[in-house]
Amino acid sequence: MTEEKESFSPTIGAPGPGNRFSPRNPLGIIALFVFLIEAIATVSLKFVIGTQYIGHLVWFIILYPTFIALAFFVFLWKKREAFYSPYDFRSDDTFQGLLRSVEVLKVNQDVAFIDESTRVDDALLTVDRLVALGDIRSAVAVGRNYLKQADYDRSIVIFDHLLKRVPQSNELYFKIHANRGYALIGAAQYDGAIAELNRVRQINSGKHFAVWHAVALAYAHFKKGDRDNYELCLKYARELEGFRSNIKHFLKLYPEIRDDLRKLEY
């Protein structure tokens, strides 16, 4: 017969001699600590009965577990991962994965609160944390937050920083160039925008060059007065997937070329 491994709760400890009541994680330590304090305080009652200290000890016995319970729920809400140890997981990788997921969640909460009042240095610190965690998509979202608020200068600063921190081999590297191009269009720096969007077109032989990039590139040429390249890019955009389904968004984003976009809609 195949011997089955005994399962156990790591809160108390692994089964075996000398380790039966050994706590293996913070929850077990807290439980053991509270138990010992309460036991000692209760036993001490018989020594203080009839003295002036009896009231103090009774109040301690009542309030101490209440305080511990409140502190427990505060930590459970703010930093619940601190209650677990690697023994609570099948492998160290699972434990490290939990800590990483919690950290990513915290940083993404910081991203959600970034607005025009956030100092760019603070935003860059958040970007660095996201890059360190490998969450490049959320790091790009920091720059896009400024882009959506028409804060093009700070958006460009974020994307410039990302271009230095993210390797070109990263699958989302093209998004940094693309969004930097959009920010440059907003800042009326059309030569730079054209260069960035053409860079997206070159990455992986144009694999990531989508209709949004093509229309933005056409608009940048339009603003430069380059009619030939404007028309070429617009016709190219028309052949890409998603042109007709996104035409309403393009009309809203680029009202100056509204008539030409409508001609290509059908």
N, C-alpha and C positions, 0 to 999 in steps of 0.2 A: 504494500500500500504506500502511496505517496504521502509523505508527511506534510501536513498543512501548516503554514505559518500562522502563529497566533496573532490576531489583531488586538490592538489595545488603544486606549485613549492617552495621547501624549501629555494631556493636561496633568495627570497624576504622575506618570512616569512609566518607563518600560518595565515589563514584568521581569522578575528575576531577583535573586537574593541580594540584599543590601541596597536595592534600588526601588523598593516597593512603594515608598511614600515620597520619593524624590520628585519635586516639581520639575517639569521639563520646559516650561514656557512662562511668560510673565503672568498669565492668568493663574497658573498653579502657585506661583510665588505669592501673589496677592492673596489668594484663598488661604494659604498656609499662614501668612503673616497675620491676617485678620483673625483667624481661628486662635492663634497663640495669644494675641493681645486680649481678645475677649475672654479666653479661658483664664488667663492670669488675672484680669480685672475681676472676674466673677469669684475666683478663689480668694482674692484679696478682700472681698466684702466682709468675711467673718472676722478679719483682723481690725476693721475700722468701724464695726457696728458699735454704736454708743459714743463715737468720737465726733469731732467737728468736721471730719473729712468725709463722712458717709455721703453727704449730699453731693459733694464734688465727684465722688467715684460713681455714684448712680447716674448723674448727668453724663459723665464720660461714657459709661456703658451704653447709654441711650443714643448719644449724639455721634459717637465715633463711627458706628456702622452706617449711620445716615450720611455722614460726610464721605465715607468710602464709596457708598452707592452713587452719590452725586458726582464725585470725581470720576468714577467708572463710566458713567453715561456721557460726561463731557469728553473723556478720552475716546470713547466709542464713537462719538460724533466727529471729533476733530482728527483723531489719529488712530483709527481702529487697527491698522496693521501692526501697531506696537504690541498688541496683545498676543501675537503669534511668534513662534520660533520655527526654525527649519525642521524640527521634529514633527511639526503638524502637517508636513507635506511629504509626498512620496519621494521627492528628490530636491536637491538644493536648487536646481534650475527652476522648479515650480515656485519655490520661495522667492528667488530673485525676480522671477517674472511678476509675482504679485507686487513686490516693492516697486518695480519699474512701472507697472500699470497704475499704481497709486500716485507715483510721482508725475507721470504723464497727465493724469486726471487733474492734479493740483495745478500744474503749469497751464493746462488748457483753461482752467477756471480763471487764471490770471489773464490769459489771452482775451477772454470774453469781456473783461473789464477795461481793456485798452481803448482809449478814445482820444479826442483832441487834447484833453487835459493831461494825458500821460507824457512824462518826459521821455525823449527819445533814448536817453541813456538807460532808463528803466526798461523800455521796450527791447533794447538790444540785449540786456541781461536775460530777459525772458526768451529771446531768440536763441541765445547761447545755450540755455538750459534745454530747449527743445532739440537743438542740433545734437547736443551731448546724448540725449535720449533716443536719437534717431528718428524723431517725429518731424521730418522735413515739411510735410504737408501743413502742419499747424504753424511751423515757423514762417512759411509763406503767407499763411492767413494773417499773421501780425502785420506784414506789409500791406496786405489787401485791406485790412481795417482802415488804415490811413488813406488808401486809395479810394475806398468807398466814401470817405468823408471829404474827398477832394483836397486832402493834405498831401499834395504830390511831392513836395520837397522831403518830408519825413519818410514817405513811402520809398523814395529813391534811396535814402540813406539805409533803410532796412534791407532793400534788395542788393545794394552794393556790399553790405556786410555779409549777406548770405552767399554771394558769389565768391567771397574769400573763404568762407567756412565750409561750404558744401562741395565735395569732389564732383568733377564733371561726370564721373561714372555713375553717380546717383540717378535713378530712374526719373526723379522729379526735378532734375537740374534745369530742364527746359522751361519749367514753370517760372523759375526765377527770372530768366531772360524775358519771357513773355510778359509777366506782370511789370517788370521794369520798363518794358516798351510801352505798356499802357500808361504808366506813371509819367513817362517822358512826353507822351502825347498830351496828357493833361497839363504838363508844365510848358507846353508849346516848344519842346525841344525835338523837332521832327526828324532831324538827321540822326540823332541818337536813337530815336524810336525805330526808325527804318533799319538801322544796324542791328538792334536787339531782335526785332522780329525776323529779319533775315537769318540771324543766328539760330533762331528756333527752327527755321526752314532747313538749316544745314545739319542740325543734330539728328543722328541716326537716319540720315538720308531723307529727312522730312517726315519721318514716321509720326511725329507729334504735332505737325503743323496742321492745325484744324481751321475750321471756317472762321472762328472768332479772330484768329491771328491774321488770316488773309484779309478780312474786312478792315481790321485795324491798320494793317500795312497799306491798304488802298487809301484809307483816310489820311494817313501820314503823307503819302505822295500827293494827295489832293491839296493838303494844306501847304505843301512846298511848291505847288504850282506845276508839278510834273504830271501833266495830263496823260502822257503815253503810259507811264508805269501805273498810274492810277487806274486807267481803264483795263490794263492787263491784269492787275491784281483783283479787280472787281469781277472780271469775267472768270478768273480762276476760282474765286470764292464761290461763285454761282454753281460751279461743278462739284463743290465739296459737300459732303453729307451734312445736313442740318441747316443749310442756307435758308430754305423756305420756312422751316419750322421755327427759326429764330429771327425772321425778318422784322417782327414787331420790336424786338429788343434792339436790333441794329438801327431802326428808324428813330428810336428814342435816344440812343447813344450818339448817333451821327446825323443830326437833323439837317446839316448842310448838304449832305449827299442824298437826301430823302428821295428826290425825283429819280435819280439814277438807280437807287436800290429798288424802287417800285417797278421800274422798267424791266429789271432782271427777275422780278418775282415770278413771272409766268413764262 
